[in-house]
Amino acid sequence: MIVDDLGELAGAEEAAAEDLEGLGDRGRLAGRQRGVQDEHEVVLIRVDVRAEQRRRAGDPQTCLFEQLTREGLGRLLARAHEAAGERARLGAAEAVVEEEQPAALIGDEAEDAAEERRVQRAHDANAQRLRRARPGRGEDPSSGAAEHAPGRSIDAGVGARKDAPRRSFARTLAAVTTDGHSEHAGRTAPRVVSPTAQAAFEAEARRLGLDPASRWVGGYVEHQWNHLRPIVESYGLALAGAPTLEFGANVGASAIVLAHLGAAVRGVDVDRGLVALARANARRFGFDDLVFEHVADTRRLPFADATFAVINCSSTLEYVEPGHLAAVQRELVRVLAPGGTLLVTGTSSRLWPREVHSRAWFVNYLPRALAPALPRGVWPWTVRRGFGSALVNLDALDGGRAFLAARAQRVPRRDGPALRVLVGLARALGVGPGMLAPNLSCVLRKPG
């Protein structure tokens, strides 16, 4: 039938169009365009045979068929010739690229060498700042531990393991070593600098029963670069040389990102194993002098008053024993300097029906007495009131503008209509928008 022939012709035209659209993809072009002219010749033969059969049979529609076929084949042949010409131009361009490739590689090596020198200078400066920092309460910052009386309760840190979808660590490593991964505001993400340190980190993670390929272990630095860094930049926090406490260091990801942004970071955690893993993690990114300490009771931190200009609590407060949370919050305010900034990020909010770390539904609404072992978030008003009314919530102060700006920088971008509705609701309630989000967040400033 004529309809069948025209359908076949249209299919051949679409195939030719796809080949033209795919010229930028050299892999698909090489595989498909070598056969496109052969396919066109087959269509031509079939059309000629069927037209001849209809002519001999006296089909009254033959003239119409021949007219439509001639027009369609004209377009088809034009597309085929265009594809052949483009293929020839692409071959010439590939030859030029192959000639220029050695020079490009030399340029990349020079750029990498310059980047390594810059990182080393930053590390040296960071080490000097840490040596000048006050260890606080007579503790030796190089000892890696701040021991307290046995029997004290564990208050903070991320001892519980996050159960989340995993990604290939080979992809993560390639992202942060081959091309430097994300680049925002002229700054490149941290990169793994030592294969030996990488192997040691993986071995330490497995010793703790953790998967180094997990997004929340080997890929956590990349995650925090895409989530914590936009907050720092959107709120205009000056981190260069700023004494910074990473409270609940976990695997050290946030501390590494903050150090990479110029802060003089010290991390604490209640889990000795995670402290060791955080040190190994820092070494694979070249931050050998980054200090992580074990603190068994975070209601009494081993630091003097007003020690830190910045304190970061990332996915930490929900793991503090509920009865100790208020005391821990007061302790954090004590060691925060006047005019300093306290960040709460990525914290599971009990306001929402689904707990963000375990992904379990409705556990946030269960009384702890019924299932004390189940993970739960923390109430937003507990976080806000626990740090005291004297601290100013910058989220509420600017009407959520910096909150939205930070999420617009994320990868993938997170500033859609639903988030703008949340910001509007927060303005109406006079609170920061992060107080209403499933991942609770706030940026607090201590007067001074």
Secondary structure, 3 states (H helix, E strand, C coil): CHHHHHHHHHHHHHHHHHHHHHHHCHHHHHHHHHHHHHHHHHHHHHHHHHHHHHHHHCCCCHHHHHHHHHHHHHHHHHHHHHHHHHHHHHHHHHHHHHHHHHHHHHHHHHHHHHHHHHHHHHHHHHHHHHHHCCCCCCCCHHHCEECCCCCCCCCCCCCCCCCCCCCCHHHHHHHHHCCCCCEECCEECCCCCCHHHHHHHHHHHHHCCCCCCCCCCCCHHHHHHHHHHHHHHHCCCCCCCCEEEEECCCCCHHHHHHHHCCCEEEEEECCHHHHHHHHHHHHHCCCCCCEEEEECCCCCCCCCCCCEEEEEEECCHHHCCHHHHHHHHHHHHHHEEEEEEEEEEEEEECCCCECCCCCCECHHHCCCCCCCCCCCCECHHHHHHHCCCCCEEHHHHCCCHHHHHHHHCCCCCCCCHHHHHHHHHHHHHCCCHHHHCCEEEEEEECCC
